[in-house]
Amino acid sequence: MNIMNIGWGIIKESGVLFQTMAPYLLFGFLFAGILKVFIPQDKILSFLGRGKIRSSLYASLIGIPIPLCSCGVIPAAASLRKQGADKGATLSFLISTPTTGIDSILATYALLGPVFTAFRVISSFVTAVICGIITNLFFPDKERNISCVNNSCSICSRIEPHTHSIMDKLKYIFSYAFVELMEDTGKWLVIGIILGGIITYSIPDNFIYRYLGSNWTSMFIMLLIGIPIYICATGSIPIVAALMLKGMSPGAGLVFLIAGPATNTVTITVIAKELGKKEVGLYLVIISIAAILSGMILNIIWPHYNNTIFSPSKETIPLWISIGSSILLGCLLLYSSIKNMLGLNHPHIETTGEEFVLRIPDMDCQHCVNTIKGALKELHIDNAVVDLKNKRILLEPRFFEKREQIVNALVSAGFTPHIED
């Protein structure tokens, strides 16, 4: 078998996966934009700072539809924490948000079916609630000074009273969904689809049956793989679907989809910094136990249902919709990739050496950039240069006198700024 045949086989399998997921992903991105515009931030935050059980329950519910990946959820959770969320609510949000998301739920339904989808959502929610409650019981917050809730506008990030037209809201829905969010998650989605195609084409069936069949070993292997590395909740779905088509147990796939997105080295480091090392240990133990138990239960339930995961011969929606959606999604991803390659997302910034510079180590995505710009606008700073690539903000020297106000505003927005000497 020559290299051309191998390459074509991988491309073909990846293309089939991409075509199947495209309609669901497009709808998920659109719904994410609607959530961003029409659910006020202050209403969300007001439920997360009181009660050992209630706060964790609300945080878990709030996190389910929000399509933030393991990277994007970190500054969001840090912001919740700084604006009043207790430890349990913060950890619940860190579990339920990256493991689900409306785009991930729809993609799971497309490839793995309704039973697996329902089980994934329920397992993630229960794990998040249990982790939050146990954390609040064993590691309660001491007296904390809770800053006022940031009730800034989702569109322009300003706090003062104002209104936006329907057209402004529609523009921002599409801008957030298909530009900002696409830039943050598109790369991981493509990587997941390509890996899914490689797995489908190259891994022999006997390997999966031998090592990842219906046994304990398969679930522990997927747990050990999922904990330390970054795994996108949506991008990992085609990988799991490909492995299950090769014979991996559904329980092992569920373990991977619960533990993977909720844990990685960056998340673990941030939790240790913001909450404490003991909280990190509890977080990992609860996720591991809950994921294994969920996988065992799914393996027991799975044979009693007529479950069939996606195969190339199964059309879940009309072919013309799948093809049209895949073309549209492909164009959006290509546009995002071209912007990255040409440096349009990270333009070259000329400096004079006189700028007032703030380092922002936890600025990770375009959403962070927009949040920072909104916080600075509240201080009437409209010409700041937010450099995502180098994780810094460049300000005119005259703003050095307002450095304390600037730092406080960025801390309230969920970041940890450092003034550069």
N, C-alpha and C positions, 0 to 999 in steps of 0.2 A: 504494500500500500504506500503510494508516494505522498509527498508533503501536500501537493495540490488537492488530492482527494481528502486528506485529513482536514485541511483548512476549509474546504467546501462543506464537509460534513458538520464541522463546528458552526460555521456561519449559518447553515440551514437550520440546525437545531436552535440556535440563539434567535434567529428570525421568527421561528414559530412561537417561541416563548414571548418575544416582544410583541408580536401581533395579538396574542391572546390577552396580554396584560394592558395594552394601550388604552382601550376605552375606559376601563376601571380607574386607571391612573389619572387620566385627564379629568374625569369627574371628581376624583379625590382631591386633585390640586385645586379645582374650582371651588369645591366645598370648603377647602382650607381658607381660601380667600374670603368667602362669605363669613366664616367664623371669625376671622381676623377683624373684619369691619364692623360686624353687628353685635358682638359680645363685648361689652365694656370691661376693661381690665380691672377697674375698681370693684365691680360686682363679683368678679372671680376671686380677687384677693381677699375680700372681706369675709369669706367663709373658711379661710385656712389657718386662722391664728387662735382658735378657741376650741377647747374640748379634746380629750385624748382620743376619742373615737370619731367624733363628727368631722374633725379637720382632715383626718386620713381618708375617711369615706368620700368627702367632697373632692379632695385632691385626686383621688383615684378616678372618680367619675369625670372630673374636668379633663384629666389627661387622656382619656380613651380616644376622643375624636381628633385631638390635635396632632397634626402630622409633623412632629419634630423628631429628628434623628438623635442618636446618642450624642452627637456633637452639639446640635442646636439646643437640646434640652438643658445643657449644663448652665449657660448664662440665664436661661429662663428660670430654672430652679433656684439659682443663686439670688435672682431678683425677688422671687417669692419669699425666700428666707429672710432677706434684708428688709422686706416690707411687712413682716409680721408672721409668716408661716412658721409653725413649729417644726421640730425635727421630724416627727412622724409624717406630717403632711408633705414636707420636702422630699423625703425618701419615697413616699407613695407616688408622688408626681414623677420622680425619676424612674420609677418602674413602669407605671401604666402608660406614660406618654410615649417613650420610644418603642415599647413592645407592641403598640397598637397603631392608632392613627387611622383616619378614615380612608386614606389611600391604601394603607397596608391591609385594612380589613377587606376592602373590595378586591384587592389583588389576591389575597388569600382565598376568597370565595371563588375567584376566577380559576385558580389553579388547583386548589385542594378541596373545594366543595364546602357545603353549608355546615356539616357536622364539625369538621376540623376548624372552620372559622369561628363558630360559636364557642367551641371548646377553648380556642386560643384567647378569645376576648374574656371569657369567664375566668379562665385560669390566671390571666394577667391581672385582672381586677382583684380577684381574691388574694393573690400574692401581694399586690400593692397594699391592700387594706390591712392584711395581717402584719406586714412589715412595719407599716406606720403605727399601728396600735401597740405592738410589742415595743417599738422604739420609744414611744411616748410613756409607756409604763415603766420601762427599765432605765431609760435615759431622759428623764423629763427636763425641759428647759428651766433654767434658773430665771430669776427676774430679768427681763430684757426691756430695753427702751425701743418700742416699736414705732418706727417712723410712719408718717402719714402715708396712706395708700396713694400711689401714683395713678391718678385718674386721667392720664393724658389721652389725647385723641389717638385712635389707632391709625389714622390716615396721616396726620401732620405732626403728631407727638406733642402738640401744644396743650397746655393745661387750661389757659383762660377760656371762658365760654365763647363758643363760636359754632357755626353750622357749616355743613358741606352739602352741596347739591347731589341729587341722585347720580348725575353724570360723574362727579368727582368720586363718589363711592364705587361706581361701576368700574371706572378707570383703575382705582386702587385695587379692587378685587382681582382684576386680571393681571395687573402689574405685580402684585404680591404672589399670586398663584403661579403664573407662568414665566416670571422673570426672576424675582427674588428667591422664591422657594425652589424653583427649578435649578438655579445656580447652586444652591446649597445641597440638594439631594440628587441631582441628575447624574453626577459622576458615579456615585455608589450604585445607582439603579442600573446603569450600563455595565458596570463591573459585575454585578450580581447576575445579570442576564447572560453575559459572556461566559462566566464560570458555570452557570447552569447548562449552557450549550456544550461546554467542554465535558462536564460530568456526564450528560446524557449520551454524548457520542463515544467517550473514551473509556469509561469505567466498566469493566466486565461485570455481568450479573453475579457471577459466583463470588466475587470479592464482597459485594454488598450483603449477599445472603450469609456469608461466613462471619463477617465482622459487625455488620449493622442490622442484623435481623431482629426478631422480637425477643430480646434478652436485655439483661442489665448492662452488659458490656457496651452495647450501642448507645445507651442513654448517657453513661458516664463518659464515653469518648466524646460525644457531642457537647456535653457540659464542659469538659476540659478544653475543648476547642473554642467554645463560645465565650468563656469568661474573660480572657485577657485581651482579645482583639476587638477592633471596631467592627460592628456588624450592623448594617442598615436593616431596619425592620421590613422594608419593602424589597430592597435589593436582594435580601437573603431568601425570599420566598421561592424564586425559580431554582435556587440551589437545592432547597428541601424537596421541591416537587420532582426535580431530576433524580435525586437520591431515592425518593419513595418509588418512583417508577422502576428503579433498578432493584428494589426489594427492601429498602430500609424501613424499619417499623415506623408507624405514625407517631408513636410515643417519643422516639429519638428525635424526630423532626420537631415535635412540640417543645422538647427540652431546648433544642437549639434556638427556636424562635422566641422563647421566653428569656433564657439566660443571656443569649448573645446580645440583643439590642440594649438590655438593661445594664450590662457590665462591660467595661473595658478599662484599660490602665488609666486613661484620663479621668473617667468618672470616679474611679476609686481614689485617685489622688485628690480630686476636688472635694469629695465627701470627707476624706481625712482632714483636709484643711478647714472646711466650713463647719463640720459637725464633730469630728473626733475619730481616733483610730478604733475605739471599741465599736462605734456605730458602723464603721466600715466592715468589721468582722461580722456583726449581726446581720448587716445588709446582705453579704455574700452567703452566709449560712442559710438564711431564710429563702433567698432566691434559689439556691441549689436544692434544698429539701423540697420546696414547693414545685420546682420544675420536674424533679424526678418523680414525685408522687403524681403529678398531673400526667406525665408520660405513661406511668403504669396504668392509671385509670383509663386513659384513652386507648391503650392497647387492649384492655379488657372490653371496652365498649365498641370499638371499631368493627369487629367481625359481625356484630348484630345488626349493622346497617348496610345498606347497599351502597357503599361508598366507592366512588371512582374518581381518581384525581385526573387532571387534564392529560389528554393524549392528543396527538395531532389530528386524529379522526373525529374528535368531539368538538362540535361548534356550539358554544354557549350563547352567542349572539349572532345576528346576520353577518355574513362574510364581508359585505360592503362596508358595514360599520367598523369592523375590525381593521380592515385595510385602510380606510380613511383615517381612523384614529391613529394607527401606527405611523402613517405618513405625517400627520400633524405633529404627533409627539416627537417623531424623529427630527422634524424641522426645528422644533423648539430646542431639543437637546443639541442639535448641530449649531444653532445660533449661540447657545450658551457656551459651547466648546470653542467656537471661533472667537468669541469675546475674550475667553481666557487665554487662548493662544496668542492673540494680538495684544494682550495686556490691557484691554479696555476695562476689565474689572479691577486691575491693579496698575493704574497709570503711573508713569515715571514722574516723580515729584522733585522739582527743583527746590533746593534749600539755600539759604544765605548764611546759615550758621547763627542767625540772631533769633530764630524762632524759640518760643516757649514750648517745650516738648513734654508730653505725657505718655508714658508707656502703659499699654492696656493688655496685659498678658492673656486675659480671658476673652478677648475679642476674636471670635472664630468665624463669623459668617456675615453676609450682607445684612441680615436682620440686626446683628449687633451694631453695624455701622449706622443703620437708620435710627436705632434706639439712641445711640450716642449723639447723633446730630440733633435729634429731638430734645434731648436733655440740655444741650448747649443753646438751643434756640430759646429755651426758657430764660436763659441769662443774657439774651439778646446778642448771642454770638452766632452769626450766620456765615462767616467766611472761614471757619475752621477746616483744615484739611485732615480727614480721617483716613489714615493709611492702613488698610486692612492687611496688606502683605507683610508689613514690618511691625504690625500691632502697635501703632502709635498715633497720637494726635499732635498736629502742628498748629500752634496758635501764634498770633502776633505778639511781640514783646509787651505791648501795652496791657495785655490780659493777665500778665504775671501778678498784678495787684489783686486780681480776683481769683487767685489760685485756690484758696480755701473753699470758696463758693463752688468753683468748678469741680474740685475733688468730691465735695459733698453731693453735688448733683449726680455725678457719675456713680458714686457708691449707692445712692438711692435707686439708680437705674439697674443695679445688680453687678457692677464691675469693680475691679480693684486697681485703680489708677496709681501710678508711681511717677513722681516728678523727676525728670531726668536732669542730672547735674550738667 
